[in-house]
């Protein structure tokens, strides 16, 4: 198997090889060929963007924004410095796909970043790597050096006369830096607090220069698209949802892990690949796209396909493709208490509705969990949620509300039972 | 205040950014300082700020914003356990109880001999391998069981 159309995988095909993360494996299987061709033929940026548009590649970090369209916003004729930034600040509970790309296919990300940098006219690229994965920060920097030594990066790349370099920037523990403008502030050596938009990063980004920010998996998909064409990538998935997608499955399954499958695959198929719900248990609920995505009852989920449009129609979102599976032993109040705490802890404190609202929601869920809930608490939670959404600079506020409102909506009886009886309706907390 | 080795590591970070953007290396510089000195005192933060030519308050803002910086001394071995939902579903609560029982301390506490500090962490981006923890910020240990935790603790100096 290789970087070709036969494997059915775009990013994690290297796992079928003995030494998946090595430059040798990557080059021996067609790696850096797309870059060589582009530089040799001096492919115009417009043609590259056109292929990315045809591919229907949508941002893999959570928002699902069409990548080709995002690239077209970049003012390429702007004479000053421009930047490409890769977002590997992967800290949304349930999401662990980008770490595997850094480990098992670091060079495809590097090649994707170089091609993106060429297309966007960027002076340099930065990859912002989540603080808690220091080992991958180090190993990816080693891969960058391999790419420099092989002539793919640095001065006069492959004799083309074009200079371009890429660097890794290490985070140090702040979920909010996954928000693209907070990430830019963080690269500038500041607190990671999101900026007002507009201006958008394409006009005022890193150091005030035009900047494009893409997710790791998004950029790692680019070499495949350039080798085999946007149409081939589109055909891996379904219309408006091109390509394969890495789904990170965690929670109550027999085989948690990453599974790269075509967009549009039924959830039931993914669950089977992950070994099914852990032995002896039944599916209760699924968070289909990372902790910010509204929870979906298991029986609804079993009828859904995994693509941006289908999950969105069901009232949730595909997000980063992080699928958290919960079986019948889970107390939804307990589970929500942990998620509510996460958003309270990670709110950057800049906007009052989020700073105060996330703490308020957590305190209410906490008191319900601990048998001190009041009958009016559930409506109060929804009311607070409604007063956060749309009233903050960035999406963290809404991300905090999604779980709260959806847990209360779908599992209201459990919350009411907790308030009335001062204990769980379903036994032992989170099933352990 | 910092060793030549740490300073040259900081210089390598500075070189990643445009010449007039040395502040971009603040996060790495603080990390490197913490690696050498164990934690970040106000003096250390001020030293880093001066070294990078940025106002000390701006470096202090960075040090207080990101949660992997330690602004007070910690034990020789800081263990940060992720207790977020995916890890919790995979057994992190049991590991939390085991760690606290075994060490006789709660979260955010340090053992009397200064050997261990226990912290509760947020999502580390490796959920499929949970329960998991970080040792001294940079080494991840995955698929923890009470037995593997015991071995890990015994191996820490």
Interface residues (C-beta under 8 A of the other chain):
Chain A: X81 X90 X91 X92 X93 X94 X95 X96 X98 X99 X126 X130 X131 X132 X133 X134 X135 X167 X168 X169 X170 X171 X172 X173 X174 X175 X186 X187 X188 X189 X190 X191 X192 X207 X248 X249 X250 X251 X252 X256 X257 X258 X287 X291 X322 X324 X325 X326 X330 X335 X338 X339 X342 X345 X346 X348 X429 X430 X431 X432
Chain B: X16 X17 X18 X21 X23 X24 X25 X26 X27 X28 X30 X31 X52 X54 X58 X61 X62 X65 X66 X67 X68 X69 X83 X84 X85 X86 X88 X89 X90 X91 X93 X94 X121 X122 X123 X124 X125 X126 X127 X128 X129 X130 X134 X137 X138 X139 X140
